[in-house]
Amino acid sequence: MREIFILSRKENKSHKEIALELGLSELTVKTQVKKALRILKSRLGVFVYVAFFFRTYY
């Protein structure tokens, strides 16, 4: 999942390009990118909440 996400976001490759490079289907690539974004979003959400809490109360 990490490799797919890096290829997608850092190297700006399309799902089709990634699929051809890694020998996967485009649907697999799309699903893995979506899962990676969901994980990042949930972890960043906690970070933002904690940062806000400390900024507000300390």
C-alpha positions as a printed NumPy array, in Angstrom:
array([[  0.   ,   0.   ,   0.   ],
       [  2.829,   2.415,   0.837],
       [  4.576,   1.909,  -2.488],
       [  1.352,   2.467,  -4.399],
       [  0.591,   5.624,  -2.424],
       [  4.083,   7.026,  -3.003],
       [  3.878,   6.341,  -6.727],
       [  0.472,   7.965,  -6.844],
       [  1.15 ,  11.07 ,  -4.783],
       [  4.888,  11.77 ,  -4.892],
       [  5.582,  10.645,  -8.446],
       [  2.154,  11.73 ,  -9.767],
       [  1.558,   8.481, -11.644],
       [ -1.905,   7.472, -12.742],
       [ -3.608,   4.356, -11.45 ],
       [ -3.105,   2.797, -14.871],
       [  0.655,   3.53 , -14.871],
       [  1.061,   2.106, -11.366],
       [ -0.958,  -0.987, -12.256],
       [  1.223,  -1.676, -15.307],
       [  4.446,  -1.073, -13.368],
       [  3.507,  -3.353, -10.467],
       [  1.505,  -5.958, -12.381],
       [ -1.754,  -5.182, -10.566],
       [ -5.234,  -4.286, -11.724],
       [ -6.278,  -0.641, -11.813],
       [ -9.046,  -1.441,  -9.328],
       [ -6.481,  -2.82 ,  -6.842],
       [ -4.407,   0.342,  -7.161],
       [ -7.448,   2.557,  -6.714],
       [ -8.549,   0.607,  -3.638],
       [ -5.089,   0.747,  -2.056],
       [ -4.791,   4.505,  -2.598],
       [ -8.231,   4.98 ,  -1.068],
       [ -7.274,   2.866,   1.978],
       [ -4.025,   4.795,   2.444],
       [ -5.885,   8.118,   2.314],
       [ -8.432,   6.855,   4.842],
       [ -5.648,   5.823,   7.24 ],
       [ -3.848,   9.151,   6.868],
       [ -7.054,  11.07 ,   7.382],
       [ -7.908,   9.187,  10.571],
       [ -4.391,   9.563,  12.005],
       [ -4.166,  13.24 ,  11.076],
       [ -7.562,  13.785,  12.665],
       [ -6.222,  12.595,  16.024],
       [ -3.083,  14.697,  15.611],
       [ -5.07 ,  17.827,  14.805],
       [ -7.324,  17.236,  17.821],
       [ -4.351,  16.788,  20.191],
       [ -2.576,  19.848,  18.765],
       [ -5.738,  21.92 ,  19.195],
       [ -6.192,  20.653,  22.761],
       [ -2.638,  21.586,  23.798],
       [ -2.821,  24.926,  22.053],
       [ -6.103,  25.77 ,  23.761],
       [ -5.285,  24.64 ,  27.284],
       [ -1.512,  25.119,  27.628]])
